[in-house]
Amino acid sequence: MPADSPRTILVVDDDAKIVRLVRAYLEREDYRVTEAADGRAALAAVKRDRPDLVVLDLMLPEIDGLSVVRAIRQTADTPIIILSARGTPTDRIAGLATGADDYLPKPFSPAELVARVQRVLARSSREGDVERRSEASAPLVHGQLVVDRERHSAELARRPVALTAIEFRLLVALLEADGRVLTRNQLLDAVYGLDAEAVLERTIDVHVGRLRDKLDDTAAEPRFVATVRGVGYRSTARPQPVDTGGRSASEPRR
């Protein structure tokens, strides 16, 4: 896509009035807007149009919004802003933990939504620049866990670990700290950057729980992520062996 091409925003909502309102404000800022009225159409549009960002309602026909977020995160890091009438802290934590980049409850200010779109897209562009600059960065190795920042990939015992963009940033922050304790606020800053102020501290606990599940880790006997009560989290000083089918296996930390 040429550098001067407009960014494409997919707006997913079954309320036609909201779609028209959001479209008007986004097009005023020179974004190209596409639409979908249900979850199934949203996934088809993501695959077909490859939007730069998705504005997504949660209560959708066919496939609900959280399921749409999960499906997108299986194959892409496309930024997602949830725009929903479900605005309780529990709803916001669930949306962000599933893989959304931001969450704006209804009723909403269209001008604020545009500002959030601009901020999330700017952050996504910065992360792309960082990834391109990190080509010479060595992988982070913790026992049999290998995290490649250049390829944005993780492997455990040579098996790929499917992480969301947020989970990946969280894991990198913990490993780069090399055993130092990071508070929840520090981890929020590492994961969400400038958007951290709008995110509840408890969201980090949800992300850590999901990360542990994917790494076959536990809070009681941590191999990779240890809890420091009342403070936050740290990577373990020495990774424990990974079960590779009945054989004990360990590698020295590098």
Secondary structure, 3 states (H helix, E strand, C coil): CCCCCCCEEEEECCCHHHHHHHHHHHHHCCCEEEEECCHHHHHHHHHHHCCCEEEECCCCCCCCHHHHHHHHHCCCCCCEEEEECCCCHHHHHHHHHHCCCEEEECCCCHHHHHHHHHHHHHHHHHHHHHHHHHHHCCCEEECCEEEECCCCEEEECCEECCCCHHHHHHHHHHHHCCCCCEEHHHHHHHHHHHHHHHCCCHHHHHHHHHHHHHCCCCCCCCCCEEEECCCEEEECCCCCCCCCCCCCCCCCCC
